[in-house]
Amino acid sequence: MGLVNLPTVEGHWSTTWPYSSLACSKVLKRDRFSLIMKFLHLNDNSCYIPKGQPGHDRLYKLRPLLDPLIANFQASYTLHR
């Protein structure tokens, strides 16, 4: 989905040309994807800073998952020459 930009998310499951893409429909059904997106919340939306405002974070909703993940990656892997 990150590689193919379509007007709507549902377009990835479209069967009409030119939007037909069988890759998404083979991996995950549209209704299942919608349910996961509906109930998956990682951060409090009431504290969200809107786009264009100072302090806006594009990854705000994923930040509770990303920060510990990045810290663990940095702690367990050291770059060498």
C-alpha positions as a Markdown table, in Angstrom:
| # | Residue | x | y | z |
|---|---|---|---|---|
| 1 | Met | 0.0 | 0.0 | 0.0 |
| 2 | Gly | 2.9 | 2.3 | 0.6 |
| 3 | Leu | 4.2 | 1.8 | -2.9 |
| 4 | Val | 0.9 | 2.3 | -4.8 |
| 5 | Asn | -1.0 | 5.5 | -4.1 |
| 6 | Leu | -4.7 | 5.2 | -4.7 |
| 7 | Pro | -7.5 | 7.7 | -3.9 |
| 8 | Thr | -9.0 | 5.5 | -1.2 |
| 9 | Val | -7.8 | 2.6 | 0.9 |
| 10 | Glu | -10.6 | 0.4 | -0.4 |
| 11 | Gly | -9.2 | 0.9 | -3.9 |
| 12 | His | -6.5 | -1.6 | -3.1 |
| 13 | Trp | -9.2 | -4.3 | -3.1 |
| 14 | Ser | -10.9 | -3.0 | -6.3 |
| 15 | Thr | -11.6 | -5.4 | -9.1 |
| 16 | Thr | -12.0 | -2.7 | -11.8 |
| 17 | Trp | -9.2 | -1.6 | -14.1 |
| 18 | Pro | -6.8 | 0.3 | -13.5 |
| 19 | Tyr | -7.1 | -0.1 | -9.8 |
| 20 | Ser | -7.3 | -3.8 | -9.6 |
| 21 | Ser | -4.6 | -5.2 | -7.5 |
| 22 | Leu | -4.7 | -8.9 | -6.5 |
| 23 | Ala | -1.8 | -8.6 | -4.0 |
| 24 | Cys | -3.8 | -7.1 | -1.2 |
| 25 | Ser | -6.9 | -9.3 | -1.6 |
| 26 | Lys | -4.7 | -12.4 | -1.5 |
| 27 | Val | -3.0 | -11.4 | 1.8 |
| 28 | Leu | -5.9 | -9.9 | 3.7 |
| 29 | Lys | -9.6 | -9.4 | 3.1 |
| 30 | Arg | -10.9 | -5.8 | 3.0 |
| 31 | Asp | -13.3 | -6.2 | 5.9 |
| 32 | Arg | -10.7 | -7.7 | 8.1 |
| 33 | Phe | -8.3 | -4.9 | 7.3 |
| 34 | Ser | -11.0 | -2.4 | 8.1 |
| 35 | Leu | -11.7 | -4.0 | 11.5 |
| 36 | Ile | -8.0 | -4.0 | 12.4 |
| 37 | Met | -7.7 | -0.3 | 11.5 |
| 38 | Lys | -10.8 | 0.6 | 13.4 |
| 39 | Phe | -9.8 | -1.0 | 16.7 |
| 40 | Leu | -6.0 | -0.5 | 16.6 |
| 41 | His | -5.1 | 2.6 | 18.6 |
| 42 | Leu | -1.7 | 3.1 | 20.0 |
| 43 | Asn | -2.0 | 6.7 | 21.3 |
| 44 | Asp | -4.5 | 9.1 | 22.7 |
| 45 | Asn | -6.2 | 11.1 | 19.9 |
| 46 | Ser | -7.3 | 13.9 | 22.2 |
| 47 | Cys | -3.6 | 15.0 | 22.6 |
| 48 | Tyr | -2.9 | 14.9 | 18.8 |
| 49 | Ile | -1.4 | 18.1 | 17.4 |
| 50 | Pro | -3.0 | 18.8 | 14.0 |
| 51 | Lys | -0.9 | 19.2 | 10.8 |
| 52 | Gly | 0.5 | 22.7 | 10.3 |
| 53 | Gln | 0.7 | 23.4 | 14.1 |
| 54 | Pro | 4.0 | 23.6 | 15.9 |
| 55 | Gly | 5.0 | 20.3 | 17.5 |
| 56 | His | 3.1 | 18.2 | 14.9 |
| 57 | Asp | 4.4 | 14.6 | 14.7 |
| 58 | Arg | 3.5 | 12.7 | 11.6 |
| 59 | Leu | 4.1 | 9.4 | 13.5 |
| 60 | Tyr | 2.2 | 10.4 | 16.6 |
| 61 | Lys | -0.2 | 7.5 | 16.5 |
| 62 | Leu | 2.7 | 5.0 | 16.2 |
| 63 | Arg | 5.1 | 6.7 | 18.6 |
| 64 | Pro | 4.4 | 4.3 | 21.6 |
| 65 | Leu | 5.4 | 1.4 | 19.4 |
| 66 | Leu | 8.3 | 3.1 | 17.6 |
| 67 | Asp | 10.2 | 4.6 | 20.5 |
| 68 | Pro | 10.8 | 1.3 | 22.4 |
| 69 | Leu | 11.5 | -0.5 | 19.2 |
| 70 | Ile | 14.1 | 1.9 | 18.1 |
| 71 | Ala | 15.7 | 1.9 | 21.5 |
| 72 | Asn | 15.9 | -1.9 | 21.5 |
| 73 | Phe | 17.4 | -1.9 | 18.0 |
| 74 | Gln | 20.0 | 0.7 | 19.0 |
| 75 | Ala | 20.9 | -1.2 | 22.2 |
| 76 | Ser | 21.3 | -4.6 | 20.5 |
| 77 | Tyr | 23.1 | -3.6 | 17.4 |
| 78 | Thr | 26.4 | -1.8 | 17.1 |
| 79 | Leu | 27.7 | -0.5 | 13.8 |
| 80 | His | 31.3 | -1.5 | 12.9 |
| 81 | Arg | 33.7 | -0.1 | 10.3 |
